[in-house]
Amino acid sequence: MSLPRADALSPIDAATLWPQLHRLKTEVIATRVGENMLLGAGLAATGLGHLPRLPRTLVLGIRRGLRYRGVLVARELAGGAGWEVVSLRISRVTDAEVVAGLLVSAAHEASLRGAHTLYLRYAEASPHEDGILHGGFVGYTREHLFATPAMTGAAAGGPFRKAVARDRAAIFRLYCRVVPESVRRAEAVTQQQWRAVFDSYDCEAEHIVEGADTLHAWVGIGEHEARMMCDGGEWEAGLTLVHRRAKKPGSLVVSEYQEQLANLAEECGFLPLGTRVVAARQLAARNPLKEAAAVRSAPVPQ
């Protein structure tokens, strides 16, 4: 099938796009930052000062005459190795061609900007899944969302302390221990890719539990979502921390391989909200360096 071509929109075009969003009534991908970034890009085009710093943003649109059939917004993640699709809207109820065309064009534009991987999250059993798969994306894991219950009383202090910049490498090692290899190969093989994935979590506060020579647990809490990684028995303490610190309304994100956390969260009153698929498209080939071994030199016989 021949896909429609998506054009990269200038900041001025992005500014004029904001009033037309009501016509793009079908949200294929709608994260917490998509529309805010589009509005910020439009304001930046006006030359207004004192605006919060925005990541590099890519806005693509497919037009039919003066109207848009679909619009996509992507942002650069930390380190520049990864980009994330944060918003994708279409004018029809379903339009697989437009969805695939926007995603293929986004992959091309992101690769021109130095990206190695393009990530997105979409609802499980989405009617737009065919278009997403045709756009070259492969789902590699699922995330279950749980609503954070209302706090019923003051929570006691736990074993967690606030994470600082020097803990970043230890958090990456914890990630390598607790996340299955099949997920890590598709998501973050290197620490640079992990920086991009970690940036997509949008954590405003981080807390860790230290052991003798390693980390046992990590909790990241953002404006709308909270996440946990645990390599010990700190699940309950982590849920208590999320219960106390997460903003309401909020949700706890539990990956499909964290069955123990999912069961414990339901026992603690976290209500299931739904499931989403995490997908990625690789934009660059990974060529491992050849290993070299030292050998003794010997004179060549004459």
PyMOL commands that set and color helices and strands:
alter all, ss='L'
color gray80, all
select helices_A, chain A and resi 11-23+34-45+96-112+129-134+165-178+181-187+191-200+235-245+259-267
alter helices_A, ss='H'
color red, helices_A
select strands_A, chain A and resi 7-8+26-30+57-64+67-76+82-90+117-123+138-147+161-162+203-210+215-222+225-230+251-255+271-282
alter strands_A, ss='S'
color yellow, strands_A
deselect
rebuild
show_as cartoon
